[in-house]
Amino acid sequence: MKSDRVFGLGGRVAAIIGAGSGIGEAVAHGCARQGATVRCLDVNGDAASATAEAIAAEGGVADAVRLDITDATSVADALDQVMARHGGLDIVVSTPGVNVRKPILDYTDADFDRVVGLNLKGSFNVLRAAGRIMTARGRGSIILFSSIRAQVVEPGQSVYASTKAGIVQLVRTAAAEFGPSGVRVNAVGPGVVETPLTAPIQADPDWHGAYAAKSVFNRWATAEEMVGPTVFLASDAASFVTGTLLMADGGWTAVDGRFDPP
């Protein structure tokens, strides 16, 4: 392994799920800049195509397909198609998530099914489909997106937090099961990130400020700041890293309060 190439993704094929916007879009661009051939997948097919076109305009190699990760058959077919078209599947990153912020006593069955169906079952669908392909090939890196909510919570986050903690346990189990076949499985745990999904929170000055203050940097992260941790986990730089939750939260979960005692 040459040190000057350790973070490079040249010659590899990456499927980025959620590539139509936010973190997934940034990660798709980041992988392409490191030399990967990228398939952009998103429930919004037009947005995925726009990302692929933007990557191509920058000199990268990318294409796009619509994908709903709540449909297990579609997930398996989509990843099989990556293999058929590009002759490999080395990296799979899945970023989609949804949150319904409600107290437990106000949660409906439909709310529960929506959040668990996308965040947990959808992630499982991706993990299973990617794992089948990669274990057969004897190599690969799978990266799912968890959250600070896997470790710390606040009112209204019960089901969302449960799914993000569940993703960590899926990752750990898959790392144990897929590792003997040469496949690594990890998760990224962002704090608050400026994306279209968090736009309503960003628009509320008090809410935005309260979340910013939880970071030791007194600010939110940008989607671009999730690219480095993800590319690291995808690359040979992380060749002995598996079963981990890599926190990218600006110190949120490390610091117990911001008060400086006299």
N, C-alpha and C positions, 0 to 999 in steps of 0.2 A: 504494500500500500504506500504510494507516494504522498508525502505530506501536502504537496501543492495541488493534489487532485482529490484530497480526502472529502471535501465538501461538494465536489462536482457530481452531476447526474447525467453526464454525457453517455449516450448509448442506451439509456433506460426509458422505459415506457411508464408514464404515470397517469392514473385515472383520478381526477379530482372531482369529488362529488360536492355540489354546492358552489360550483365555479361561476355561477351567474352573478353573484354579488358578494359583498362583504369579505370575510376572511377567505372563503373558498376562491373568490376571484383573485385576491392578492396572492394566494398560494399557487394558483395555476400559473400566474405570471412569474412567480419566483422560481418554480420548478423549470419552466421553459428557459429562463435566463441562465439556469445552471446546466442547461444542455439537454433536458429531458424532452421527449416527445409526449405531448399532453393531450389527453382526451378530456374535454370539459363536459361534465354531466350536471344537470340541474333540472328540477321540476318545471322551471321556466326555460323551455327550449330555446326561445329567442334570445334570452339573456346569456345562456351558455354559448350560443353561436356568436354573440357579440364579443364575448371574452376570447373565444378562439380566433376571431378575426383580428382583434387587437393584438394578440400574441403574434400572429402571422405578420402583421404590419410592423412589428418590432424585430422581425427576422427569425422568430421562433417557429416551431412546428406544432400545430394543434388542429384538432377538429372537435366537433360537438355532437351530443345526442341528448335528447330529453330523457330524464329518469326520475321516477318516483320511488324512493327507497322503501316506502311502506309496502310495495308490491315485490314479494320475494322472487317471483319468477322473472320479473323485469330486471331486477338487480343481477341475477345470475346470467340472464341473456346479455345484458349490457356489458358485463365484464368478459363474457365469452367472446363477444364481438370485438373487444379491444384486442384480445389474443389473436383472433382471426385476421384482423386488419393490420396489426402492427407486429405480430409475431412474438409478442411477449407481454408480460404484465409484471412490472417490478415494484411499483409503488401504488398504493391505494390510500387516498386521504378522504375522509368523510367529515364534513363540517355542518350539515343541516341540523337545526334544532328549533323547537317552538316552546313558548312558555305561556301558561295561563295563570296570571297572578290573582289568586283568590285565597281567602282563608279556607282551611280544611272544611269547616262547617258549611261553606257556600259552594264547595266543589260539586259539580254534577258528574254523573257517570260519563256523559259525553266529553266533558272537559278532561277527565282522567284518561279516557281512551285516546283522545287526540294527542295528548302530551306523551303518553307511554308508547302509543303506536308509532309516532315519528322518532322520538329521541332514543328509545330503548329497543323496540322491535326493529325499527329501521336500521339502527346501528348493528344489531345482530344479523340482519339480512346481509349487510355489506360484509361483515366479518366472516360469516359463513361462506359466502360466495367467493370472496377473495382468498380465504383460507384453502378452499378446495383446489383452486387453480395453483396457488403458490406452493402448497405442500407437495403437489404433484411435480412441480418444476424444481423443488429443492432450494428455493430462495425467494426473497421478497420482503417488503416492509409495509405493514399496515398501520395507519395512524388515524385514530378516532379523536373527536373533540369532546372533552369533558368540560369542566368548569370549576371555578372556586366553590361553586355550590355543591360539589362532591364532598367538601370538607366543612364548609361553614354555611349557615342558612340565615334567613330573615323571614318575618311573617309574610305569608302569601306565596312561598316558594316550595311548599311541601313536595308536590309531585315532580316538579322540575328538578329539584335537588335529588330526589330519589332516583330519577333516571340518570342523572350525571354521575352519581355514586355507582349506579349499576353498570354504567359504561366502563368505569375503572375495573370493576370485578370481571366483566367480560374480557377486557384487555389482559388482565393478569392470567385468567384461565386459558385464553387463546395462546398467550406467550408460552405457557407450560405445555400445551398440547401441540402447538405448531413448531416450537423451538427445535426439537430433534430433527425436523425436516429442513432446518435452515431458515425459517421464517421468523422475523421479528415483529412484535406487536406492541405498540405504545399509544399513549394518549397525551394530548396537550390540554392544559387547564388554564384557559384565559381568565383574566379578571374582566373588568368592563371595557368593552371595545367599541369604538365609533363605527357602527355599521348601520345599514338601513333598518335592521331589526330593532336596534336600540334607539332609533330616532325619537320616539315619543318621550323617552326618559331624558334624552339630551335636550329636548325642547323645554323641559321644566327646570328653571334655574336652581331651585332648591335641591331637587333630586339629583341633578347633574353635579352640583357642587358637593353634596354629601358623599356621592360615590367617588368623586375625584379625591376627596380628602382621605379616603381609605388607602390610597396608594402612597407610598413614601415619596413619590415624585409629584404628588398633588395634581394628578391629571389622569385622563383616560388614555388607554392605548389606542393606537391606530391599527387598522387591519394589517397594514404592512409589517407591523412589529410582530405579527404571528408567523411571518414567513420564515424567519431565521430558525426558530425552534423546530418548525415542521421540516424544513430542508435538512437540518441537522439529523433528525430522527430518520429521515429517508435515506441519508447518505452513508457512506462507509465510515464517516467520522463516528457514527453510533453503532458500529459493527458488533459491539458487545453490550449494547443497551437494549433490553427488552423487558416487558412487564411493568414499565414505569409510567407514572403520571408526572409529566414535566410542567411545572407551574410557570406560567408567563403572566403574572398578576401584579407586577409592580410592588411586590412585598405585602400585598393585602393579607395573605394567610400567614405571613411570618411575624407580623407586628401586632402586639396585643395593645391596641389603643395608640393615640398620638399625643397624649398628655406628657409633657416633660416635667417630672417632679422637681420642686425647688431644692 
